[in-house]
Amino acid sequence: MAELPKVIIDCDPGHDDAMAIVMAARHTNLLGITAVSGNAPLAMTAPNALVVAQLLHLDVPVHAGADRPLVAPARHASAVHGESGLDGPARPTLDRTLDSADAVQSIIDTVRAVDDVWLVPIGPLTNIALAIRQAPDIVDRLAGISLMGGSATVGNVTAAAEFNVWADPEAAAIVFGCGVEVLRMAGLNLTHQFCVDRQVIASMRACGTRTGSFGADLFEFYLSSSNRRTGQTEVALHDPCAVMAITHPELFSFGARHVAVELVGEHTRGMTLVDERGYASEPANCEVAYHIDRDRAMELFLASVADSP
C-alpha cells in the first residue's frame, strides 16, 4: 500500500476549510494544522480549527499563526462565512487548546524534521510566506505546495482577484516565487466546477455521522448566504480541491504555467496572472489545475464524510 502523503494544512476556517480538513484526515498523514487570519479574524479561525480537529478526534497539533497580512490591513469575509467563520452549526464546547501561537515556527520545525512534507495552504498565504522568508532552506525539503487560491480566469472579491490571494498578495508573491519543485494551484476556474447544492447537503446529512450533520449545517448557512448575495443555487467546495490535488491527482488535469501575482494595479491587485500565451517568456513555476472529474471527486468527498466520526 502506498504511503500516505505527509501534510500540514494551513487554513482560515471557513466552511470549505473544515471539509478540507475532513478530506486530509481520511487521505493523508496529517502532521499538523496551522491557522491564519482570513475568512475571519485569527481569534476565530484558530478556535475554529480546534473545533474541526475535536470533531474528527484528530491527534495532531493545532497552532495559531499570523493575525494580519504582511503589509495590508486584515480583511475578512463575514458576509460569506458569518462573523465566526463557521456560522451555521451549533458550536461545541472546546475541550482542547492550541498547541502554540507560533504556527510559522511549527511549520519550519516540522519541515526540517520530516522529509517530503506537503504544505496545503487554503487561506491567505501569510504563514507560508513568513516560514519561507525566515527559513528559506525548507523550500528544498518540501514535497511541494498545493494551494487553494487565485484563478486562471476571473476573481471573486474583485473582477480580477480571488480572496485568498487578494487578502495578502505580498505573501502570495513570495510563495509563487519561492522556487519550490512542485507548486499546484486550485483556483476559482477549477473550484467552481466542484459545487455543493441542496442534493449534496442532503447526502451529507444522510451519512448519519456527526461530521455529516455538522457539514450539512455548515453548508446550509454557506449556500443561503451565497444565495442572498448572488442568487446562486450552489456554492463552490473550494478548499478540498487542494487536498485532492495531492491525494487523487488523477481526478485533475493540470497545465504547467508561469503565474505572477499583481501587487500594484488599481483594479488588479491580488490577481494571479497566468501566462496562457503558449510560449514562455519566463519558465513555468506552477501546475495550474484546469479540470476536475466532478462526479468522482464528489463521490470521494461524500465517502470521506461518511467515514468520519
FIDRENPA-596312 format. One record per residue: residue in one letter; x, y, z of N, C-alpha, C in turn. Coordinates in steps of 0.2 Angstrom, whole numbers. Layout:
<recs>
> A|X|Y|Z|X|Y|Z|X|Y|Z
...
</recs>
This chain:
<recs>
> M|4|-6|0|0|0|0|4|6|0
> A|3|11|-4|7|17|-5|6|21|2
> E|12|24|3|12|29|9|8|35|8
> L|4|36|13|0|42|13|5|49|13
> P|3|54|9|7|60|9|7|63|15
> K|12|66|17|13|70|24|11|77|23
> V|6|79|27|3|86|25|3|90|31
> I|4|97|30|2|102|35|-4|106|32
> I|-9|106|35|-15|111|32|-14|118|36
> D|-14|123|32|-14|130|34|-20|133|32
> C|-24|135|37|-31|137|35|-34|142|39
> D|-40|145|37|-43|150|40|-51|148|40
> P|-52|143|44|-59|140|44|-64|145|46
> G|-70|146|41|-71|144|34|-74|137|34
> H|-80|137|30|-84|132|29|-80|126|25
> D|-78|128|19|-74|124|15|-68|121|18
> D|-64|126|22|-58|124|25|-60|117|30
> A|-66|118|33|-67|112|38|-68|106|34
> M|-71|106|28|-71|100|24|-65|98|21
> A|-60|102|20|-54|101|18|-50|97|23
> I|-51|99|29|-48|95|35|-51|88|35
> V|-57|87|34|-60|81|34|-57|76|29
> M|-56|79|23|-53|75|17|-46|73|19
> A|-42|78|22|-35|77|24|-35|72|30
> A|-39|72|34|-39|67|40|-40|60|37
> R|-44|59|31|-45|52|29|-40|50|24
> H|-36|55|21|-32|53|15|-25|55|15
> T|-23|58|21|-16|60|21|-13|58|28
> N|-7|58|29|-4|58|35|-3|65|38
> L|-8|67|42|-9|74|44|-5|76|49
> L|1|80|48|6|81|53|4|87|58
> G|-1|91|56|-2|97|60|-7|102|56
> I|-10|106|60|-15|111|57|-12|118|59
> T|-12|123|55|-10|130|57|-15|134|54
> A|-17|139|58|-22|144|57|-19|151|55
> V|-23|155|51|-21|161|49|-27|166|49
> S|-26|172|49|-32|177|48|-34|177|41
> G|-40|177|40|-43|176|33|-50|177|33
> N|-54|171|32|-61|172|32|-64|175|38
> A|-61|175|44|-62|178|50|-56|180|53
> P|-56|184|58|-50|186|62|-47|179|65
> L|-40|180|67|-37|174|69|-40|172|76
> A|-43|176|80|-46|175|86|-52|170|85
> M|-55|169|79|-60|165|77|-57|159|73
> T|-53|160|68|-50|154|64|-46|149|68
> A|-42|151|73|-39|146|77|-43|142|81
> P|-48|145|85|-53|140|88|-57|136|83
> N|-58|139|77|-62|135|73|-58|129|70
> A|-52|130|70|-48|124|68|-48|119|73
> L|-48|121|80|-48|116|85|-55|113|85
> V|-61|116|84|-67|113|83|-67|108|78
> V|-64|109|73|-64|103|67|-60|97|70
> A|-54|99|72|-50|94|75|-53|90|80
> Q|-57|93|85|-60|89|90|-66|85|87
> L|-70|88|82|-75|84|79|-73|78|76
> L|-67|78|73|-64|72|70|-59|68|74
> H|-59|70|81|-54|66|85|-47|66|83
> L|-45|71|80|-38|71|77|-33|72|83
> D|-28|68|83|-22|69|87|-16|72|84
> V|-18|78|82|-12|82|78|-12|89|82
> P|-6|92|82|-6|99|85|-9|104|80
> V|-12|109|84|-15|115|80|-12|121|83
> H|-10|125|78|-6|131|80|-9|137|77
> A|-9|143|81|-11|149|78|-5|153|75
> G|-7|156|70|-2|160|66|-3|167|65
> A|-2|170|59|-2|177|58|-9|180|59
> D|-9|185|62|-16|189|64|-17|194|59
> R|-13|195|54|-14|200|49|-9|199|43
> P|-11|202|37|-6|201|31|1|204|32
> L|5|203|28|12|205|28|12|213|28
> V|8|216|24|8|223|23|1|226|24
> A|-4|224|21|-10|227|21|-14|225|27
> P|-19|229|29|-23|228|34|-27|222|33
> A|-29|218|39|-33|212|39|-40|214|36
> R|-42|209|31|-49|210|29|-52|203|29
> H|-58|202|30|-62|196|32|-68|195|27
> A|-71|189|28|-77|188|23|-83|186|27
> S|-85|190|32|-91|188|36|-97|188|32
> A|-97|191|27|-103|191|23|-104|184|20
> V|-99|180|19|-99|173|16|-99|168|22
> H|-95|169|27|-94|164|32|-97|165|38
> G|-100|171|39|-103|173|46|-97|176|50
> E|-99|179|55|-95|183|60|-90|178|63
> S|-92|172|64|-87|167|67|-83|163|62
> G|-84|164|56|-81|160|51|-84|153|50
> L|-87|150|55|-91|144|54|-98|144|56
> D|-101|150|54|-108|150|56|-112|145|53
> G|-118|143|57|-122|138|54|-123|133|60
> P|-119|128|61|-120|123|66|-120|126|73
> A|-123|122|78|-122|124|85|-114|123|87
> R|-111|128|90|-104|127|91|-103|123|98
> P|-99|118|97|-97|114|103|-93|117|108
> T|-93|115|114|-88|117|119|-82|114|118
> L|-76|118|117|-70|115|116|-67|112|122
> D|-64|106|121|-60|103|127|-53|102|126
> R|-51|106|121|-43|106|119|-41|113|118
> T|-35|114|118|-32|121|117|-27|121|112
> L|-25|126|110|-20|127|105|-13|124|107
> D|-9|122|103|-3|119|105|3|125|105
> S|2|130|101|6|136|102|3|141|98
> A|6|147|99|4|153|95|9|155|90
> D|13|150|88|19|151|83|18|146|77
> A|13|147|73|12|142|68|18|142|63
> V|21|148|62|27|149|57|33|144|60
> Q|34|144|66|40|140|69|38|133|68
> S|32|131|70|29|124|69|30|122|62
> I|29|126|57|30|124|50|37|122|49
> I|41|127|51|48|127|50|51|120|53
> D|49|119|59|52|114|63|50|107|60
> T|44|107|58|41|100|55|44|99|49
> V|45|104|44|48|103|38|55|101|38
> R|59|104|43|66|102|44|67|95|47
> A|62|93|51|62|86|54|59|80|50
> V|55|82|45|52|77|42|53|78|34
> D|55|73|31|56|73|24|50|73|20
> D|50|77|14|44|77|9|37|79|12
> V|37|84|16|31|87|18|27|91|12
> W|21|90|12|17|94|8|14|100|12
> L|15|106|10|11|112|13|4|113|9
> V|-1|113|13|-8|114|9|-11|120|12
> P|-9|126|9|-12|132|12|-19|133|8
> I|-24|134|12|-31|135|9|-34|142|12
> G|-30|146|14|-32|153|16|-27|158|14
> P|-27|164|16|-21|168|14|-14|165|16
> L|-9|167|12|-3|163|12|2|166|17
> T|0|170|22|4|174|26|9|169|30
> N|6|164|33|10|159|37|16|156|33
> I|14|154|27|18|150|22|24|155|20
> A|22|161|18|27|166|16|32|168|22
> L|29|169|28|34|170|34|39|164|35
> A|36|158|34|40|152|35|46|152|30
> I|44|153|24|49|153|19|54|159|19
> R|52|165|22|56|171|22|61|169|28
> Q|59|166|34|63|165|40|67|159|39
> A|65|154|35|69|148|34|69|146|27
> P|72|149|22|72|148|15|74|141|14
> D|78|138|18|81|131|17|75|126|17
> I|69|127|20|64|122|20|61|121|13
> V|62|126|8|59|125|1|61|119|-2
> D|68|117|-1|71|112|-5|69|105|-1
> R|66|105|5|65|99|8|57|97|7
> L|53|102|4|46|100|3|45|95|-2
> A|40|91|-2|37|88|-7|34|92|-12
> G|31|98|-9|28|103|-14|23|107|-10
> I|20|112|-13|14|116|-10|8|115|-15
> S|3|113|-12|-4|113|-15|-9|118|-12
> L|-10|123|-16|-14|129|-13|-21|130|-16
> M|-26|132|-12|-32|134|-15|-31|142|-15
> G|-32|145|-21|-31|152|-21|-30|154|-29
> G|-31|160|-30|-30|163|-37|-35|161|-42
> S|-34|162|-48|-38|160|-53|-35|161|-60
> A|-36|156|-65|-34|157|-71|-39|161|-76
> T|-44|163|-72|-50|167|-76|-51|173|-72
> V|-57|173|-69|-60|179|-65|-59|178|-58
> G|-60|184|-54|-59|183|-47|-66|183|-44
> N|-66|184|-37|-72|184|-34|-73|190|-29
> V|-68|192|-26|-68|198|-22|-68|204|-27
> T|-64|204|-32|-64|209|-37|-65|205|-44
> A|-66|209|-49|-66|205|-56|-60|201|-57
> A|-54|203|-54|-48|200|-56|-45|196|-50
> A|-47|197|-44|-43|194|-39|-48|189|-34
> E|-45|183|-33|-48|179|-28|-46|180|-21
> F|-51|179|-16|-50|181|-9|-43|179|-6
> N|-41|173|-6|-35|171|-3|-29|175|-5
> V|-28|176|-11|-23|180|-14|-24|187|-13
> W|-30|190|-14|-31|197|-13|-30|199|-6
> A|-31|194|-1|-31|196|6|-23|197|8
> D|-19|194|5|-12|195|6|-7|194|0
> P|-8|198|-5|-4|197|-11|3|197|-10
> E|6|201|-6|13|201|-5|16|194|-3
> A|12|191|2|13|184|4|13|179|-2
> A|7|180|-6|6|175|-12|12|176|-17
> A|15|182|-18|20|183|-22|27|179|-20
> I|28|179|-13|33|176|-10|32|168|-12
> V|27|166|-11|25|158|-12|26|157|-19
> F|23|160|-24|23|159|-31|31|159|-33
> G|34|164|-30|41|165|-32|47|161|-28
> C|45|156|-24|50|153|-20|54|148|-23
> G|52|145|-29|56|140|-32|55|133|-30
> V|49|132|-26|48|125|-24|47|120|-30
> E|49|114|-29|49|110|-35|42|109|-38
> V|37|108|-34|30|107|-36|26|112|-32
> L|23|116|-36|18|121|-34|11|120|-38
> R|6|118|-34|-1|116|-38|-6|122|-36
> M|-9|124|-40|-14|129|-39|-21|127|-41
> A|-26|126|-36|-33|125|-37|-36|132|-36
> G|-37|135|-42|-40|142|-42|-47|142|-43
> L|-51|148|-44|-58|148|-45|-60|145|-51
> N|-56|145|-56|-58|142|-63|-59|135|-62
> L|-55|132|-57|-56|124|-56|-61|123|-50
> T|-61|127|-45|-66|125|-39|-73|126|-41
> H|-74|131|-46|-81|132|-47|-84|126|-51
> Q|-80|121|-53|-83|115|-56|-85|110|-51
> F|-84|112|-44|-85|107|-39|-89|110|-34
> C|-96|109|-35|-100|113|-31|-105|109|-27
> V|-107|112|-21|-112|109|-17|-119|112|-18
> D|-124|108|-19|-131|111|-19|-135|107|-14
> R|-142|108|-14|-146|105|-9|-146|98|-9
> Q|-145|95|-15|-144|87|-15|-138|85|-12
> V|-132|88|-13|-126|86|-9|-127|87|-2
> I|-130|93|0|-131|94|8|-136|88|10
> A|-141|86|7|-145|81|9|-141|74|10
> S|-136|73|5|-132|67|5|-127|67|11
> M|-125|73|13|-121|74|19|-124|72|25
> R|-130|75|26|-134|73|31|-136|66|32
> A|-137|63|26|-139|56|26|-134|51|28
> C|-128|54|28|-122|49|30|-123|47|37
> G|-127|51|42|-128|48|48|-123|49|53
> T|-118|53|51|-112|54|56|-112|61|59
> R|-109|62|64|-109|69|67|-105|74|62
> T|-100|71|59|-97|76|54|-102|77|48
> G|-106|72|46|-111|74|40|-116|79|43
> S|-118|78|49|-123|83|51|-120|90|52
> F|-114|90|55|-110|97|55|-109|100|48
> G|-107|96|44|-106|98|37|-112|101|34
> A|-117|97|34|-124|99|31|-126|106|34
> D|-125|107|41|-127|113|44|-123|119|42
> L|-116|117|41|-112|122|38|-114|125|31
> F|-115|120|27|-117|122|20|-124|124|19
> E|-129|123|24|-135|126|23|-134|134|24
> F|-130|136|29|-128|143|30|-124|145|24
> Y|-119|142|22|-115|144|17|-119|145|10
> L|-123|141|8|-127|141|2|-132|147|3
> S|-135|147|9|-140|153|10|-137|160|9
> S|-131|160|12|-128|167|12|-126|168|5
> S|-124|163|1|-122|164|-6|-128|166|-10
> N|-133|163|-9|-140|164|-12|-142|171|-11
> R|-142|174|-5|-144|180|-3|-140|185|-7
> R|-133|184|-8|-129|189|-11|-129|189|-18
> T|-129|183|-21|-128|182|-28|-134|179|-32
> G|-139|176|-28|-144|172|-32|-142|165|-34
> Q|-136|163|-32|-134|156|-34|-137|151|-30
> T|-138|145|-33|-141|139|-30|-136|134|-29
> E|-130|135|-29|-125|131|-27|-119|135|-25
> V|-114|132|-22|-108|135|-19|-102|131|-20
> A|-97|134|-22|-91|130|-23|-88|127|-17
> L|-85|121|-18|-82|117|-12|-74|118|-14
> H|-72|124|-12|-65|126|-15|-60|122|-12
> D|-59|122|-5|-53|120|-2|-51|113|-2
> P|-56|108|-2|-55|101|-3|-51|100|-9
> C|-52|104|-14|-48|103|-21|-41|103|-20
> A|-38|107|-15|-31|107|-14|-28|101|-11
> V|-32|98|-7|-31|91|-4|-31|86|-9
> M|-36|86|-13|-37|80|-18|-32|81|-23
> A|-29|87|-25|-24|88|-30|-18|84|-28
> I|-17|83|-21|-11|78|-19|-13|71|-19
> T|-19|70|-15|-21|63|-14|-24|59|-20
> H|-27|63|-24|-30|60|-30|-29|64|-36
> P|-23|65|-38|-21|69|-44|-24|67|-51
> E|-26|61|-51|-29|58|-57|-36|61|-58
> L|-39|64|-53|-45|67|-54|-45|74|-58
> F|-39|77|-59|-37|83|-62|-34|83|-68
> S|-34|88|-72|-30|90|-77|-26|96|-75
> F|-19|96|-76|-15|102|-74|-11|104|-81
> G|-10|111|-81|-5|113|-86|0|117|-82
> A|6|116|-85|12|120|-82|12|127|-85
> R|12|132|-80|11|139|-82|16|143|-78
> H|18|149|-80|21|154|-76|15|158|-73
> V|15|159|-66|10|163|-63|13|168|-59
> A|11|175|-60|14|180|-56|8|183|-52
> V|10|187|-47|4|190|-43|5|197|-44
> E|-1|200|-45|-1|208|-46|-1|211|-39
> L|4|216|-38|4|219|-32|2|227|-32
> V|2|229|-38|1|237|-39|-5|239|-42
> G|-8|235|-47|-13|238|-51|-19|240|-47
> E|-22|246|-49|-28|249|-46|-34|245|-46
> H|-35|241|-52|-41|236|-52|-39|229|-52
> T|-32|228|-52|-30|221|-52|-26|218|-47
> R|-25|222|-41|-21|220|-36|-23|213|-33
> G|-19|208|-32|-21|202|-30|-23|197|-35
> M|-22|199|-41|-23|195|-47|-18|190|-48
> T|-19|183|-50|-14|179|-52|-14|179|-59
> L|-9|182|-62|-8|182|-69|-5|176|-72
> V|-9|172|-75|-7|165|-78|-5|166|-85
> D|1|165|-87|3|166|-94|1|160|-98
> E|-4|162|-102|-8|157|-107|-6|158|-114
> R|0|161|-115|1|163|-122|4|157|-127
> G|6|151|-123|8|146|-127|16|146|-128
> Y|19|151|-127|26|152|-127|28|156|-120
> A|33|154|-117|35|156|-111|41|161|-111
> S|39|168|-109|45|172|-108|48|171|-101
> E|45|167|-97|48|165|-90|46|158|-89
> P|50|154|-86|49|147|-85|43|146|-81
> A|39|140|-82|33|138|-78|35|138|-71
> N|31|140|-66|33|139|-59|27|136|-55
> C|22|134|-59|16|132|-56|12|127|-60
> E|9|121|-57|5|117|-60|-3|119|-59
> V|-5|123|-64|-12|126|-63|-17|120|-65
> A|-22|119|-60|-27|114|-61|-33|118|-66
> Y|-35|114|-71|-40|117|-76|-46|113|-76
> H|-46|106|-74|-52|102|-74|-52|97|-68
> I|-58|96|-66|-59|91|-61|-64|86|-63
> D|-64|80|-62|-69|75|-63|-74|76|-57
> R|-79|80|-58|-83|82|-53|-87|76|-49
> D|-89|71|-53|-93|66|-51|-89|61|-46
> R|-83|59|-49|-79|55|-45|-76|59|-39
> A|-75|65|-39|-72|69|-33|-78|70|-28
> M|-84|71|-30|-89|71|-25|-91|65|-22
> E|-90|59|-26|-91|53|-23|-86|52|-17
> L|-79|54|-19|-74|53|-14|-75|58|-8
> F|-78|64|-9|-79|68|-4|-85|66|1
> L|-90|63|-2|-96|61|2|-94|54|6
> A|-89|50|3|-87|44|6|-83|46|12
> S|-79|51|11|-74|54|17|-79|56|23
> V|-84|60|21|-88|62|27|-92|56|30
> A|-94|51|26|-97|46|29|-92|41|33
> D|-86|41|32|-81|38|35|-78|41|41
> S|-81|47|43|-78|51|48|-83|50|54
> P|-80|52|60|-84|51|66|-91|54|66
</recs>
